[in-house]
């Protein structure tokens, strides 16, 4: 099946007389005829369902759909994108380990890596996306367990060179984890370029309607966890009857360990109703992504021509420094644009306050156009140095172009620029 068909049919196929639409199985638990059957599931959760902290039929159908879209062997949904990112790392890292990440990533992820993981004893080593291969390799330590990057950086819109970083990671015997939130599998499939694990904030384009928070981890099934660097996957797990994940589950070892060990202990599994709403968003994802990209390109060209704009970041523009990478990795550059308005922070605030159609909100990748000021909102915990490293200027505005009529969007921007020009 192609993506458009997978979005509608993957994960759930009704049998004779069953509901056409994915049912909501709103239950915390599942009944069995014998204690032995329940015991067998506690020994191996892949044999059935016992409790909805591990798995739920509605959620599992969505997991299967997302895995199919990304081309992975399995997926696990979480209650947020941050939870997905955290578990994707804790699944292979522990105190005393380090990870490598580019700084051109979501501000919340930078905070997670720089402070929370540090408190857990995991060091994050930042290496700029533009660094040479030699500089990146030099950053590795014997305890480095993974490399992390975002397909389309939020909000700098830098395109991650997936293949190059994947080759370096594999040369150093570690996996590459890619946050594919903005691109979605409709615009980019990181596994095709060498990535090993993909994470998403499903709250964004996958859901698309700003109705529920969620995340997902997808396993490519291609990384060799038996290379000696990942004993947590190869050695007996004392917390789970001494099971070796690689021996018992082969190329699904990573995602099953995440479910059996981390989801068991952290319990960040989404409710069935949330998964039902996510599935509804996924069903229209290809149609929406096409229109987001079309509307955003029109807005990006308009901004590029505006005398009030200092710089536009949108890889779809031929003038963008990441255009060549976008041509290689992306089938479209999403609906998210960042631009720097002349006049700095005061002008940015005036512009945003003067919009009427676009909402000023802490969200992105919605069906409705929305704007945000990263330096004072989502990335306000970052130092000035970290803001620069993340590609964020005080005058930067992130606009998430929605599905309204493009003329209405442009007219709203024009009115806001007119208000700014009166003062600056």
N, C-alpha and C positions, 0 to 999 in steps of 0.2 A: 504493500500500500504506500501511496505517496503521502506527504505530510497532511494535506487537506483531508484525506480519507482517514488517516490515523487519528486526527483530532476529533473526528466524529465516531469512529468505531473501535479504536484500540482500547484494550483494558476491560471492556464489557461487551459481551455478545449474548443477548437474551435467547433463551431456549424456547421451545414451543410453549406458548401460553404465558410466558414471563413478561414483565414490564419492558416496554421499549426504552424508557429512560432509566438511567442508572438509579437504583433504589437507595434510599438513605437507611442504612442499618444502624439505628440509634440504640445501641446496646453496649453496656460496659463489659459484658461477659457472655460466655457460650457454654451450653449444657452438653454433657456426655453421659453415656450409659454406665461407665465404670471408672473407678479410680485409676486403673491401669492406663486407660486412654489419656487421662489428664496428665499422669506422670510421664507418659511417652512424649507429650507435647512440651512439658517442662524440660525434658532432656534435649528436645530438638523442636523449636517453635516452627520450623518449616513444615512440620507434619500436620499442623492444624492451628486453629485459633483458640486461645484460652482467656485472653484479657485484652481490652482495647487500648492498653498502654503499649502493647507490642504491635498490634495489627487489627484492622477492621476492614470488612469486605468493601465498603464504599471507598475508603482511603486507598486500599490496595489496588482497586481498579484504576484510580487516578495515577498511582505510582507506576503501574504497568504502562499506562498511556504515555507518561512523561519519559519513561525509559525507552519506549519504542521511538518516540520523537527524537531523542538524543542519540539513539543507536547504542544504548547501554544494555548490560545484562540484568540490571536491577536498580531499583530506586527506593528511597525511604523519605516520606514526607515528614516535616517537622512543623512546629507551631509558628516559626518565623524564619526569615532568611538568615538572621544572626545565629539562630540555633543550628541551622544547617551548616553554616561556616564553622562554628565552634566544634560541632561533633565531627565534621569532616577532618579536622585537625587532631582532636583528641583521640580519634580512632587509631592513629598511628604515632602520636607523640605523647610523651610524658615528661615529668620534671627532669631537667638536665638536658633536654633536647633543644634544637633550634630549628627555625624555619626561615626561608628566604621569600620576600615579597617585594614587588615593585610598590612604590609609594603612591602611584596613580590609581588609587582604589577609593571606595566609599569611605567617608569619614568615620562612620560607626565601626567599620572593619579595622581602620587604623587604630581606633581607641581600643578595640578588642585585642589586637595584636600587641600594641605598645604597652598597655597597662594590665588588662585582665590576664592575658596569657603569661605576662611577666610575673604576676603574683603566683601563678601556678607553676613557675619554674621553667617556662618555655620562652626562649629568646627569639625575637623577630629581628632579622637582619634585612634592612631595606637596601635594595639595589635599583637604581633608576632604570626605567624601561629602555632608555637610550644607551645604556652602558654597553661596552664591547663584550664579546664572549669571554675574553680573558678576565675582565673585571668582574663579571658575574661568577665565574668559576672560582676566582680568588676569594669571594665572599663565603664560600662553603667551608664548613667545619666538619670534623669527623662525626659530630652529633646532629648534623643537618638532616632532616627527614622529608622535606618537601619544598616545592616552589609554588607560589601563589600569584595569580594575576586576574584581572577583569577583562573580558572581551572588549567591552566599551566602558572606559572608566567613568565613574560617577563622581563629580560632574564635569571633569575636564575633557571627556569625550576622546581620550587618547585610545587608539586601537592597540591592543596587546598583540605582540608578535608571537602567536601561540607556537608555531612550528619551531622557531628558534629557541625559545625557552624550553620547549619539550625536549628538543635534542640535547640541550645542556643538562637538563634534569636527569635524563636517562643515562647520559654519559657518567653522571655522578651517582647513578643507581638510586635515584629517588623519583617519586611521582610528581606530575604537574597537576595542580588543582586550579580550575578556572571558574570564576563567577561569570555565568552567562546570562545574567538577569536582563540587561538591556537588549541584547541581541535576540534572545530566545532561540530555540532550535529552528525556528522558521528562517531566521537570517544567518545563523552560524551554528555549525555542529563541531564543537571543539575536538571531539574524539577523532574526527577525520584528519586533524592536523597534529595529532600526537598527544593531546591531553589525556589524562588517566581518570580523573574525577571531575565532575561538574556539579556546581551548586547554583541554586537560584533563590532569589526572594520571589516566591510565587505571588506575593502581594502586588507585584507590578504588572507587566504586560500579560502574564499568564492568566491572572484573575481579570485585570483590565478595568474593573468597575469600582474599585476602592471599597469592597464590601467585607473582605476578610484578610487577616494577616497569615502568612504561611511561608514555608520554605521547602526545599527538597535537595537531597543528595543523590546523584546518579553515578553509578559505577560502570566504567567501560569494560571491565573484566579482562583488560589487556596487560596490566602491570604484573611483573613477576615479584611477588611478595616474599619469595623464598631465597632472595639474594643475600641473606644474612643480616640485613639492616633492620628487619621488622619482626623481632621475636614474639611480639604480641599477637601476630597472626599465625606464626608457625609453631610456637611452643605451646604446651598444654595450658589452657585457661583454668586456673584453680577455682574461679568463681562459677564455672560452668562445666562441672564434672570432668575437668581435665581434657576438654575437647581441643583439638588443633583445627583451626578454621581452614587453613590451606589444605590439610589432609582430608577433611570431611566435606568441604564445599568447593574446592577447586577455584575456578576463576570468579566465583561469587563470594569468596572469603571476606573481602573488605566490607561489602554492604551487609552481609549477614552478621558479621561481628558488630557492626554499628547498631544493628537492631537487637541482637541477643544480649549485648553487653551494655552499650551506652543508652539505648532507648529504655532498656530495663531500669537503669539506674537514674537517668535524668527525667524520663517520662514526658518528653516534649513532643508528644504525638498529637496531631490535630484531631478535632472532632469530626464525626461523619458528615455533619451538616456543612462544615467548612469545606470539606473535600467535594461535596456535592456542588457548592457554589463555584469552587475552583474549576470543576469539570465543565460547568456551563461556560465559563470564560474560555477554557481551552478549545471548546467546540468552534468558536469563531476566531480563534487566534490568527490563522493565515489571512483571513479577510481583513481583520483589523490592522495587522502589521503592514500590509500593503498600503493601506490608506494613511497610516501614521507616517510612513516614509515619504509618501507623496506630498502630504501637507507640510511636513517638516522641511523638505527640500525647497518648497516655495517660500516658507518663512525664512530659511537660512539665506536664500538669495536676496530676499527683501532686506534682511538685517545687514548683509554684506554691503549693500548699496546705500545704507543709511549714513548720513554725515554725523549722526549722534553716536555711532558705534565705533569703538576702537578696534575690536577684534571679534571674530566669530569662530567658534569651535564646532565644526560639523564635518565629519570625515567624508560626507557625500559631496562636499564642495571641492572642486579641482584645486583650489588655492590652499586647502587644508594640508598641514604637514603629514597627516596620517592617511591621505587619500589613497596612496599606493597600497598601504596595508589594508585599507577598507576594500579596495578592489580585489585583493587576494582572499580575504577571509569572510566578507559580508555580502549578502544579497540585498542589502539595504541598511541604512544607518540608524534606524529606529526614529522615534518622534522626539527625541531629547536633543536639545541644542543648548550650548552655553555661550554667552557673549559678554564682552566687557563694554560697559557703557562709559562714555566720556563723562568725567565729573566724579568718578569714584563712588564711595559708599553713599554719600548724600544723594547723588543723582540716581543711583540704583533704587534707593528707598522711595524717592519721588516717583520714579517710573512705575514701580510695582504698586504703589498706592493709587496711581492714576488709572490702573486697568479696571475694567468693569466686567468683561466676559471671562477673562482668565482669573482663576482663583489663586490667592496667596496662601499656600498650604504646604505642610511638610509631607509631601507625597510626590510621586512621579509615575509616569507610564500609565496614566489614567485615560479614560475615554474623553474626559473633559480637559481642556487646556488649563494648565496651572503653572505657577512660577514660584521660585524660591531664591533666597539670597544665601548661598552656601557659607560665606565667611561669617555671617552673624547668626545662622540658623543651624543647619545640619553639621557644619564643620567648626562650630564656635569653640569646641574644646581644644582645637589644634593651636599650636604656637604659630607665630608668624613664619618661622622657618618651615614648619610642617605644611602650612598653607601653600607656600611657594613650591615645595616638593610635590604636593598634590596637584599643582597646576591651577591654584585658585587665587584670583586677584580680588581685592576689595570691591572693585566695580563689577565683578562677575555676577551675572544673573543666569540661573538655569530655567529654561522654559521647556515644559513638556507639552508639545503640540498635540491637541486632542483631535476628535473626529467631527468638530463643528464644521460648518461651511467655511472654506478657506478665506473667502472674502470677509466674513465676519471677524475671523481671527486677525487678519491684516488691518482691518479698520480699527480694532481695539488697540493694536500696537501703535498705529499711527496717532491715535488720540493721546495715548500715554506719552509718546515721544514729543508731541506738541506741548504737553504740559511741562515736560522737563526743559524744553528749549526756552520757555519763558523765564526760567530761574537760573539756568546754567549756560 
